[in-house]
Amino acid sequence: MPNHFHGILVITESHNESQLQGPSPESRLMASSVGSIVGQFESICTKRIRDLGQSDFGWHPRYYDHIIRSEAELEQIRAYIVGNPGKWHEDRCFHKEA
């Protein structure tokens, strides 16, 4: 999609020492938390996108997350993601030309 993307993040259980101790005093996010992972992803992507000349690139201030609880739900979400680009013409932002 030109104005957003979908992804499935799989977090596996890990018991390293930094996770058991919690966040450090200088960080509000727990290492390996969804917020931390999304923040790192956005940071890396922003740098690379701006290096390509898109100096006005920026992220929406929030993201949507959802816990997938079953194999059936996972398959439904995968089908939605695959079919989503075909619905781009229905997106409200697509029709905003300023």
N, C-alpha and C positions, 0 to 999 in steps of 0.2 A: 504494500500500500504506500502511496506517496507521502501520506501524512502520519502514519503510525505503523507499528508492526506487532505481531503476536509471537509469543514464544512459550515453550514449556520448559520450566526450570525443574530439574530433578535434584533434590538434595538428599544425599545418603547419610546415614548416621555415622558420626565420627566422634571420637572421644579424645581429641588432643587436649593438652593441658590448657591452652589459651581459651578454649571454649568452655571448659569446666570452671575457670576462674571468672568468667564474665567479661564485660567490656572494660577496657583500660580507662583510667580517669580522664584522659584527653580525648576519648572517643565515646560517643553516645550509642554507637551501633555495635552489636555483638559480631565478632568475626564470623563469617559464613552465614549471617542472617540474610533474609531476602533483601532487606534494605541495603545492607552492605554490598551484596552481590550486584544489585541493580545500580547502586552508586558507582561502583568500580566499572561496570559495563558502560554506563553513560559517560564517565570520565574518559575512558580509553577511546570510545567512539567519537566524542566531541573533539578530542585532539586530532584524531585522524581525519575527520570530516573538515575541520578548519584548515588542516595542512593541505587539503585538496582545493582550498580556495573558497569554501563556503563560510565566510567569516560571520555571517548573520545567523548561523545555525544555533538552535537552542531546543531544549527539551520542554515538554509540558511539565508543569511543576509537580504533578502527581502521576502515579501509575496505578493500574487496577491489578489486584492479585486475587486468586481464587485457589483454594486447595482442592485438588482432584482426588476424589475418595474411592473411585472404582475403575475397573478396566473399561466398563461400558461408558462411563463419563469421559474417560481419556479418549476413547475412540470418537465420541461425539465432538469433543473439542478439537481433535485433529481434523475431522471432516470440516468443521467450521473454519479453521485456519486455512485449509487448502482451498475452500470455496470463497473465502473472503475477498480476494482481489477482483473476482468477477462482479462484486457488488459495489465497486468503487464509484460507479456512476450515480449510485443512490446516496452517497455520502454528502452531508450538508456542506462540508468544507469544499468539496469539488465544485459546487455551484457558486462559490464566493469568488468573484473576480473583481478586484479593486484596482 
